[in-house]
Amino acid sequence: MKRKNRGKSFLLLICLMLLVMVSLNITLMGSDSAAKEDDIPYENIKKFTDVLSLVQKYYVEPVDSKKLIYGSIKGMLSDLDPHSSFMPPEMFKEMQVETQGSFGGLGIEITIRDGVLTVVSPIEDTPAFKAGIKAGDRILKINDELSKNMTLMEAVRKMRGPKGTKITISIMREGLSELKEVEIIRDIIKIASVKSKSLAAGIGYIRLTQFQERTATDMIKKIDELKKDGPLKGLVLDLRNDPGGLLNQAVRVSDYFLKSGLIVYTDGRLKNQNMKYYAHDDGTEGDFPIVVLVNGGSASASEIVAGALQDHKRAVIMGTPSFGKGSVQTIIPLDDGAAIRLTTSLYYTPNGRSIQAKGIKPDIIVEEGLVVQKVDRKKSIFHQLKEKDLKGHFENHDKQKSDDKVGDKITGDESSLKKSLEKTTKPQVGQAEKQDIQLQRAVELLQGWQVFKQLQVQN
């Protein structure tokens, strides 16, 4: 009899908890809205409590009630979209460490595509990157355990571990006829989110590997260091295989290159989820042309930056279409130290383009060493860059000083022009960069722009 009373008390407690959850949900969705009768799922809550009671009563072994509730929440969120998830306390702590740039694991960003655990991109200089993991690889097994029914957070947790421990993941890749097993040794993942170097005279290179707490600040410092060797006449901003990160850092990076205007806006169900982020002419670097490199591993925050610079015609986007993650997730902590990661809105580029499932389409497609462009047969490729026929063309700025020399001095003599073009447009990069066709094309584009800008000055 006591057992029966305890069971009734437990069910009563669960019902009260669920009613509180429903009330909280109604509050979050706006108390001023006239909720329909179907929006208050009392019948569904009764089904849940009935099933919970049956499990408690008839399951072959006693089950911890907290485990059942956690499992229910996890299933509810995983059924929404690939990026919504439940994080028990230990997982929530791991997620917080991740944004600070140091954690133990493999170094890959993953998502769920078509129900399969898929690599968005390996993070540069991490164990996964060195082991040859590529964007688009589908992870079917983790240490011989099928990944089919794993949530994102479960997969992340299984792949993380102490430094020096081994893990084997089984991947399927386009072009492979069978599973490929890759053994990786875990390491402490310390991510330098910004890398830089000088590619040629006056042309700088900035690579963003991830958007962390200090990404924008570190990028500005790197650009200042590049300018110590002379004024920048062109910049390659490399966002390839950058899985994204913090939204505010994507906004700050974009703001640095834009003088004014909308950077990105979000649109959700609630008014407080509709945010707009603008650029400010405060320390803006707006004087040199930019080529942004993207590929299928460029996601989320990377796509915000690429989309903003493309819509404002501040940069030419080059490479292959980006990943297409255009949703915003909000982390909502719970009282017991757990949290939910909930998709609350979609983000849009300044021109109102949704990137979700489409990605950023480059202005110039460079894939497998080939340049594919739509060029008007009546116009040359250089004329296309010069006359605003290229969707992401550079603005001509009048602020550049007349005594800034760009390449060799061009005269009206045809032979002199040919020699100058041959010398100026030849990429002056190191041996490693010579193997990178996309980077070569970016440098060529910037150097060609310098030549034609000088022609404009003389005319």
N, C-alpha and C positions, 0 to 999 in steps of 0.2 A: 504493500500500500504506500509506504514511504517512497519507494522507487517511482511509483506512478505519479505521486505528488511532485517529486523532484523533476520528473519529465515535463509535467504541466508548467511548473515554475520556469523551467528552462525555455520552453516554447513561448511563454508569456514574455520573458526577457528578450528573446529574439524578435518577437513581434514589436515590442516597444522600440528596440534598436532600429528596426526597419522603418517604423513610422517616423522616427526622428530623422532618418536618412531621407525619407520622402519629403518631409517638411523642409529640410535643408536644401534639397534639390529644387523645390518650388521657390524658395527664397532666392536661390542663385539665379533662377530663370526669370526673376522679376515679379515682385508682388503685385505690380500694377497691371499685369497681363491677365486677361480673362481666361483662366485655364479650362480647357474642355474636360468633360467627364473622363474621356479616355486617357488624359494626361496623368491621372492619379491611379496607378495600377494596383488597386487593392486586391483584385482577383489574382493577379500574378504574384503578389506578395504572399497570398494564402497558399498558392501552389508551392512557392519556395519553402514556406514553413512546413507544409505537409511532407514534402520530400525530405527536408531536414529531419523531421520527426521519424520518418520511416528509416532513414539511414541510422539515426541514433538507436532505434529500437531493434532493427533486424540485421544490420551489417554484422559480418562474421566476427569482427573484433571491435572493441570499443574505439571510438574515434574522437580525437580532441576537437572540441567545438571551434576553437580558434583556427585550427587547420581547415575545417570545413568552410568557415566564413571567408578566410583568405583565399581558398580555392575558388569560391563563388565569385568574389570580386575580380580575381585574376581572369576567370573565364568571361565575365561580363565585359571587361575592358578589352581583352584580346579579340573579342568579336566585333569591335567597332571599326578599327583600322590598324594598319601595321605599326603605327607609332604610339598608340595609346597602350599603357601597360600599368600594372600594379607593382610597386616596389616595396617588399618587406623592409624592415629597418636596416638590415645589413646591406641590401642592394642600394637603398637610398644613400647610405654613407659612401658606397663605392662611386655612385654617380657624382656626388659632391666633390670627391677627390679628383675625378676625371677632368673637370673644368679648370683645375688648378695646374694641370700639365704634368703630373707625375703619378703613375700607378703601375701595378704589376700586371703583365699580360702579354698579348701578341702584337697589338698595334694595328687593328683593323676596325673600320666602321662597317657595321652590318645593318641590314634591314630585312624585311620579309616581302618578297615579290612573288605573286602568284602562288602563295602558300609555301614558298621555299626560302630558306635562310640564304641570303645573298650578300656578297661583299659589295659595299658601295665603293670603298677604296682602301687600299693599304696605306698606312701612314708612313711617310718616308723615314728611312733609317731605323726602322723597327724590325723585330724578328720576322714578322709576317712579310714585310717588304723584302727583306734579304732572302727569305725562303722562296720567293717567286710568286706569292699570292697576288692575283690581279683583280681589278674591278670587274664585276660581273660573274666571278666564280661563285658557284652554288655549293654551299656546304651541306652535304647530305648526312655526314656522320661526324660526331665529336667523340674521339676515343671509343670507336665502335658502337656508340649510342646514336640511334637515328634521331635526326634533328626535326623531323616532320612536325611533331606536336609541341615543340619547344616555343616558348615566348622569347622575345628579344632579350629580356632581362635574364632569363634562364640560360640562354646561350652565352651571353656575356659573362655570366658568373662561372659557367663551366670552363670557359676559355682563359679566364684569369687565374692566377695562382702564383706561388712563391717563385722568385728568381731562380733559374737553373733547373726547374722541373720541366719535364717533357710532355708534349701533347701531340696527338696525331689527329689531323682533320682530313676527311675524305671529301674531295671536291670533284665536281663535274664542270668542265669548261667547254666552250664551243670549239669544236674541232677534235675533241677527245672522244674515243669510242667506249671508254670504260672509266670507272672511278680512279682518281689519282690520289694516293695517300701522301700527305705531306707532314713530315715530323718537324716540329718547331720547339725550340727551347725558350721557355718564357724568360722575360727580362723585365727590369724596371723600365717602364716607358716614360722617359723624360723627353717631352716634345719641345723642340725649339720651333715655335710657330712661325718665325720669320727668318729667312735666309736671304743673303744679298751678295752681289758681285758685280764687277764692271765687265760688260761683254765686248765693248768696242769704244772708240773715242766718243765720249759724250753720251753713250747708251748704257743705262743701268738695268739691273735685273733684280727683281724682288719676288721671292717665292713665299707664299703663305701656305703652310701645311695644315693649319687648323685655326679656328677663331676662338682664342682663349682670352682670359681676363686682361692680358697685357699686349695683345696682338697689335692694336692700333698704335699704342705708344712705342712699341719696339719697331714697328714699320717706319714710323716717322724718324726715329733715331738712325735707322739703317739708310734711309734716303738722305739724311743730313750728312752721313759719312760718305756716301757716294758723291755728293756735291763738293766735297773738299778737294777732289781732283779736277774740278772745273764744273761749269754749269751743265745740268742735264739737258740734252737735246732730244732725248727719247727714253722711254721706260717700257720694259717688258714686265707685266704683272702676271705671274704664273699662279693660277688657281687650279691647275690640274691635280686630280686626286685629293683635293681638299674637301673633306666630308662636311664641313661647316662648323657649327658651334654656336657661340653666343650672338644673338641678334644685335645687341647694342654695339658689339665690335664691328659687325658688318656695316652698321650705320656710320660709325666713326671713320672706318676706312674709306667708305664712299664719300663722306663729307670732306675728307682731306683733299679729294680730287675735284670736287664740285664747289662752285661759288654760291649757288642758290638752287632753289627748286626742290621738288619732292624726291625723296630717295626710295621709299617703299611705304606701302600702307597695308594694313591688315583689315580683314572683314570677317566678322563672326556673328553669332546670333544675338549677342548682347551689345549694347552701346559701349560699355566700358572695354570691350574687346576690339573695337574699331579704333586703331591708332594710326597716326600719320607722322612720319619722320622726315624732317627737312634738312637741307644743307645750309651752312652758314659761311659767309665769306670771312673766315677768321683763321688765318694761317693756311689758306687753301693753296695747293700747288696746282695752278691751272695754266702753266705756260708751255709745257712740253707735251708732245704726242704720246699716246699710250697704246700698246697692244696687250690685250688680256687673253691669256691662253686658258682654255677650258677643255674638258673631256667628259666622258661618261662617269668619272669619279668625282666631278665637281658638283657638290650638292648644297642645298639649304642656304647658309650664309654666303657661300661662294656665288650662288646664283643671284642673290640679292645684289651683291656688288657688281657682277657682270651685267645684270639687267639694268641697274641704275646708270652705269656708265654708257651702256649701249643706247638707252632711251634719250639720254642727254647729249648723245653724239660726242661724248668726251673721249671715247676709245673705240678702236676696232676690236671686235671679238673674233678670235681665231682658234681653230681646233676642230673638235667634234661636239655634237649636242651634249648638253649637261644632263645630269641624272634626273631631274624633274621632281624634287621634293619641295613643294610649295605650301606646306602646312606649318602652323605654329603650335608648339606644344607648351602647355603650362604645367609646372610642377606644383602640386597642391599637397603640402605636408598634412599628415594625420596625427592624432594625439599620441599614438603609441610609438611614434618614431618612423612609421611607414609613410609612404606617399603614393599618390597616383600621378601618372604622366598622361595628361589628357589633351587631345587635339582640340583647340578652342577656336581657331580661325585659320583662314588662308591668307597668304600674302601676295601682293600684286606689285608689278613694276610701276614706275611713274606714269607710263602710258596706259595703265590698266590691264596689262597682260598677266594672266595667271600662268604660273610656271608648273603648276601641279600636273604631273604625269606627262608633261610636254618638254620641260627643260628650256634652256636658253639655246636658241639656234645661232651658231656663229655667223658673222658676216662673211668670213672666208673659211671654207671647209678645208682642213689639212689633215689627211688621213693616209697612213701607210706610205708616207713620202710623196703623195701626190697633192697638188693644189687644184681644187675644183672651184671655179667661180663662174657666175653668170656675167659675161662681159658682152656689152653691145659691140657687134662687129664693126660698127662705124667709128668706134672710139677705142683708143688704146687703153691698156690697164692703168697706165700712169694718169691718163686723162680722167679715168674713173675715180681715182683717188683725189684728183685735184678739183673736180667739178661736182662734188656732192652726189655722185651716182652710187657710191658705196653707202649702204644703210647706216653704218656706224662711223662715218667719216670724221676726220679731225676738223675742228674749227680753226680758222686762220686768225691768230692773235697778233694784234698790232703792238703788243707790249715788248716784243723781243727787240733788243738793242740792235742798231744797224751795224755795230762793230763786232757783233758775235759772228765769227766765221764758221760756216758749216761746210766741211769737206774742202775740196779745191775750189778756187774761184772759177766760175763758168763764164766763158765768153760766147759770142755769137757764132764762132767758128764751129762747124759741124764735127770736125775731127776732135777738137778739144772737148766738146760736149760728150762724145763717145768715150774718150779716155777717162773723163771725170766720172761718168756713170759706172764704168767698169771698176774703177778703183774704189769709189765710194760705196757702191752697193754690195761689194764682196764682203761677206760676213767675216769679222775679225774676232773669232771665238776660239776657245781652247779645244783640245782633242775630244774631251767628253761631250762638249756641246755640238761638235760636228756630227755626232751620231743621232742627235735630236733634230729631226727634220722640222718639226713644228717650231722649235726655237730658232732654227736657221731662217725659216720664212719670216718670222716676226722681226728679226734683225734686218733682213733684207728690206722689209716693208718700211721700217723706220729710217733706214739709210736712204732709200729711194725718196721718201718724203722730204728729207733734208735737201736733196738735190733740187727737187722741184720748188721747194720753198725759196731757195736761193735764186732760181730762175724768175720767180714772181717778183722778188725784190729788184732784180735788174731790169725787169720790164716796167 
